[in-house]
Amino acid sequence: MRISAYVCLVILLAQLSNAKDKAVGKPTTVPATIDHDRVVVDADVASANGKVEHVRAWVDSGNPDLYLSGRLATALGLQVSCGDNECSSPAPSSISIGALNIPLSDVKQTKIPLKPVNASAVMAPGMNAEINIPSTVLRHYDVLVDFPDRKFSIGAPGSMHFQGSGGKVLVNIENGLIQIPSQIERKKYNLALDLGASISFLSAQLFDALAAAHADWPQMTGAVGPANTWGFNEEPGWTLMRLDRLQYGPLFLTNVAMVRFPEDRLHLFEQRAGIATAGLVGSQALLNYRVGIDYAKAMVYFDIGRTFNFPDFDVVGLVLRPENDGQYTILGVADFNGKPSVMPAAAGGVGRGDHLVAVNNIPVRGATMGQVWSLLRGTAGQQKILTIERGGKEFLVGAQVTHFLGEREDSEKTRKN
């Protein structure tokens, strides 16, 4: 009798579990490409007239706006209108990731970058994605970004059982933007979670105060590696610093690379977040984790999947801009100990406005930012041969990989003492 009762109980629990799975629906999991620390997945985008396009989609939790390429809008038959700086169209009807179909009915309008025809097949230069999946769409689901195993999962609210350390967060109910209560040197701040960003940012005021108080923390000028976000004109002048320690919700992070947030962009960022914020934490700081987001319960989970120190800043010190035609323009050279890290043009090296054609004879035109920076990354002191184009003529330049944002010799002695 006891055995029969036990068997019945097991069957009943299994039936209840199956009923719950059918009611909630199982999440879908797909492979993810981590390109320049950005998460890109395969997706099918459908229009109201039944047209479907298979494209690459960028998981962009830090942006509430839906973007798509001009090619995709045309292929779906969307009505496109253009202004002086940007085009727009109605949203597609849905986007499918794996087995999950995601309606886009609450997205009123999409944004389409204004570009020449030969660049309309990408959403942004330096990426191979044609659409992003913004926070306004993600907020209706459970989401898991598995950086170590390069997977992306999404499902209905309550469909996932998250692992790791969890913490309560602040979610803007209108656009899905997330702020995580954090601490730096025992002072409380809000920092956004932006898995669409390749690097982390701190407000100029906080960055300057920490830099002045901690001259021993590694610092540099010039947006190299994952800090080379989009190739803005001001990126050669961006200042970077490794934050010694950061409590990010339930997570403790060390040696976090931070960029000084330009004031104008921080103001816009705060307006969209709807709350005072001190910056954001991007994907580069979270590559060892599986990051789970339960939007319905305003919870975020961090499950460590590996312990590895990524040498993202052991690179050739160029600051690049991906162009609409697939070329890469050199905007500047990062400083290293007060000197240019790559030979300047006056000495037979590179200069602003030159084009990077190849690295070790591997062409870079048409490559993504992640692919180009993988070519420029290596072991400190390693020699790279750059093919440079200037005024229609090509020439070769030797450049060494530099260990940026590493411990300075004086600070290392101080730590040992």
Backbone hydrogen bonds, N-H to C=O, Kabsch-Sander energy under -0.5 kcal/mol:
donor,donor_aa,acceptor,acceptor_aa,energy
5,A,1,M,-2.6
6,Y,2,R,-2.2
7,V,3,I,-2.6
8,C,4,S,-2.5
9,L,5,A,-2.1
10,V,6,Y,-2.4
11,I,7,V,-2.4
12,L,8,C,-2.5
13,L,9,L,-2.7
14,A,10,V,-2.3
15,Q,11,I,-2.4
16,L,12,L,-2.5
17,S,13,L,-2.4
18,N,14,A,-2.6
19,A,15,Q,-2.5
20,K,16,L,-2.2
21,D,17,S,-2.4
22,K,18,N,-2.3
23,A,19,A,-2.2
24,V,20,K,-2.9
25,G,21,D,-3.1
28,T,154,I,-2.6
30,V,152,F,-2.7
32,A,150,R,-2.4
33,T,40,V,-3.0
34,I,32,A,-0.5
35,D,33,T,-1.0
35,D,38,R,-2.6
36,H,34,I,-0.6
38,R,35,D,-1.4
39,V,195,L,-0.5
40,V,33,T,-2.5
40,V,38,R,-0.6
41,V,57,A,-2.9
43,A,55,V,-2.4
44,D,96,S,-2.3
45,V,53,E,-2.9
46,A,94,S,-2.4
47,S,51,K,-2.3
50,G,47,S,-1.7
53,E,45,V,-2.6
55,V,43,A,-2.8
55,V,53,E,-0.6
57,A,41,V,-3.6
58,W,131,I,-2.3
59,V,39,V,-2.6
59,V,57,A,-0.5
60,D,58,W,-0.7
60,D,133,I,-2.0
63,N,60,D,-1.4
67,Y,65,D,-0.5
68,L,111,K,-2.0
69,S,130,E,-2.3
71,R,120,S,-2.9
73,A,69,S,-2.0
74,T,70,G,-2.1
75,A,71,R,-2.6
76,L,72,L,-2.0
77,G,74,T,-1.1
78,L,73,A,-2.5
80,V,78,L,-0.7
81,S,88,S,-2.4
83,G,86,E,-2.8
87,C,112,I,-2.9
88,S,81,S,-2.4
89,S,110,T,-1.3
93,S,46,A,-1.4
94,S,46,A,-1.6
95,I,102,I,-2.3
96,S,44,D,-3.3
97,I,100,L,-2.4
100,L,97,I,-2.2
101,N,99,A,-0.5
102,I,95,I,-2.7
102,I,100,L,-0.5
104,L,93,S,-2.4
107,V,104,L,-1.6
108,K,106,D,-0.7
110,T,89,S,-3.0
111,K,66,L,-2.8
112,I,87,C,-2.8
114,L,85,N,-0.7
115,K,113,P,-0.8
119,A,116,P,-1.8
120,S,117,V,-1.7
122,V,119,A,-1.1
123,M,129,A,-2.9
127,M,124,A,-1.6
130,E,56,R,-2.7
131,I,56,R,-1.0
132,N,67,Y,-1.7
133,I,58,W,-3.2
135,S,60,D,-0.6
135,S,63,N,-2.3
137,V,134,P,-1.1
138,L,134,P,-2.4
139,R,135,S,-2.1
140,H,137,V,-1.3
141,Y,138,L,-2.2
142,D,155,G,-3.1
143,V,293,I,-2.3
144,L,153,S,-2.5
145,V,291,V,-2.7
146,D,144,L,-0.6
146,D,151,K,-2.7
147,F,145,V,-1.0
147,F,289,Y,-1.5
150,R,146,D,-0.8
150,R,147,F,-0.6
151,K,146,D,-2.0
152,F,30,V,-2.6
153,S,144,L,-2.8
154,I,28,T,-2.1
155,G,142,D,-2.1
159,S,156,A,-2.2
162,F,160,M,-0.6
165,S,302,F,-2.1
167,G,300,V,-2.1
169,V,298,A,-2.5
170,L,179,Q,-3.0
171,V,169,V,-0.6
172,N,170,L,-0.5
172,N,177,L,-2.6
173,I,171,V,-0.7
176,G,172,N,-3.1
179,Q,170,L,-2.7
180,I,191,L,-3.0
182,S,189,Y,-3.5
183,Q,247,Q,-2.5
184,I,187,K,-2.3
187,K,184,I,-1.4
189,Y,182,S,-2.5
191,L,180,I,-1.9
192,A,279,G,-2.6
193,L,178,I,-1.6
194,D,192,A,-0.7
194,D,281,V,-2.2
197,A,194,D,-1.3
200,S,257,A,-0.8
201,F,280,L,-2.1
202,L,259,V,-2.5
203,S,278,A,-2.6
204,A,261,F,-0.7
207,F,203,S,-3.0
208,D,204,A,-2.6
209,A,205,Q,-1.8
210,L,206,L,-2.4
211,A,207,F,-2.6
212,A,208,D,-2.2
213,A,209,A,-1.7
214,H,210,L,-1.5
217,W,214,H,-1.6
220,M,240,L,-1.9
222,G,238,W,-3.2
223,A,235,E,-1.5
224,V,222,G,-1.3
227,A,224,V,-1.9
228,N,225,G,-1.8
229,T,227,A,-2.0
235,E,232,F,-1.7
237,G,234,E,-1.6
238,W,235,E,-1.3
240,L,220,M,-2.5
241,M,258,M,-2.2
242,R,218,P,-2.2
243,L,241,M,-0.7
243,L,256,V,-3.5
246,L,253,L,-2.8
247,Q,183,Q,-2.6
248,Y,246,L,-0.8
248,Y,251,L,-3.5
249,G,181,P,-1.2
249,G,247,Q,-0.8
251,L,248,Y,-2.1
253,L,246,L,-3.3
253,L,251,L,-0.6
255,N,244,D,-1.0
256,V,243,L,-1.8
258,M,241,M,-3.2
259,V,200,S,-2.0
260,R,239,T,-2.2
261,F,202,L,-3.8
261,F,259,V,-0.5
266,L,262,P,-2.2
267,H,263,E,-2.1
268,L,264,D,-1.7
269,F,265,R,-2.4
270,E,266,L,-2.6
271,Q,267,H,-1.9
272,R,268,L,-2.0
273,A,269,F,-2.2
274,G,270,E,-2.2
275,I,270,E,-0.8
278,A,190,N,-3.2
280,L,201,F,-2.0
281,V,192,A,-2.7
282,G,280,L,-0.5
283,S,197,A,-2.6
285,A,282,G,-1.1
286,L,283,S,-2.3
287,L,284,Q,-0.6
289,Y,286,L,-2.0
290,R,303,D,-2.6
291,V,145,V,-2.7
291,V,289,Y,-0.6
292,G,290,R,-0.7
292,G,301,Y,-2.4
293,I,143,V,-3.4
294,D,299,M,-3.0
295,Y,141,Y,-0.9
295,Y,293,I,-0.8
298,A,294,D,-0.6
298,A,295,Y,-0.8
299,M,294,D,-2.1
300,V,167,G,-2.2
301,Y,292,G,-2.9
302,F,165,S,-2.5
303,D,290,R,-2.2
304,I,302,F,-0.6
305,G,288,N,-3.2
306,R,288,N,-1.1
308,F,306,R,-0.5
310,F,308,F,-1.0
312,D,310,F,-1.8
314,D,311,P,-1.7
315,V,313,F,-1.1
315,V,402,T,-1.3
316,V,376,L,-1.6
318,L,316,V,-2.2
319,V,332,G,-2.4
320,L,318,L,-0.5
321,R,329,T,-2.2
323,E,327,Q,-3.1
326,G,323,E,-1.8
328,Y,356,L,-0.6
329,T,321,R,-2.6
329,T,327,Q,-0.5
330,I,354,D,-3.3
331,L,319,V,-3.1
331,L,329,T,-0.7
332,G,319,V,-1.2
334,A,317,G,-2.4
335,D,221,T,-2.0
336,F,339,K,-3.3
339,K,336,F,-1.2
341,S,334,A,-2.3
345,A,350,V,-1.3
347,A,344,P,-1.4
348,G,345,A,-2.1
349,G,344,P,-2.6
350,V,343,M,-2.4
353,G,330,I,-2.9
354,D,351,G,-2.0
355,H,389,E,-2.4
356,L,328,Y,-2.7
357,V,355,H,-0.7
357,V,387,T,-3.2
358,A,387,T,-1.2
359,V,362,I,-2.1
360,N,385,I,-3.3
362,I,359,V,-1.6
364,V,357,V,-2.3
365,R,357,V,-0.6
366,G,326,G,-2.3
367,A,364,V,-2.3
369,M,126,G,-2.8
372,V,368,T,-2.2
373,W,369,M,-2.5
374,S,370,G,-1.5
375,L,371,Q,-1.1
376,L,372,V,-1.5
377,R,373,W,-0.7
378,G,314,D,-2.2
381,G,401,V,-3.2
382,Q,379,T,-2.9
384,K,399,A,-3.2
386,L,384,K,-0.7
386,L,397,V,-3.3
387,T,358,A,-2.7
388,I,386,L,-0.6
388,I,395,F,-3.1
389,E,355,H,-2.6
390,R,393,K,-2.9
393,K,390,R,-1.6
395,F,388,I,-2.3
397,V,386,L,-2.5
399,A,384,K,-2.7
401,V,382,Q,-2.6
402,T,315,V,-2.7
404,F,313,F,-2.2
404,F,402,T,-1.5
406,G,403,H,-0.7
412,E,408,R,-2.3
413,K,409,E,-1.8
414,T,410,D,-1.9
415,R,411,S,-2.2
416,K,412,E,-2.1
417,N,413,K,-2.4
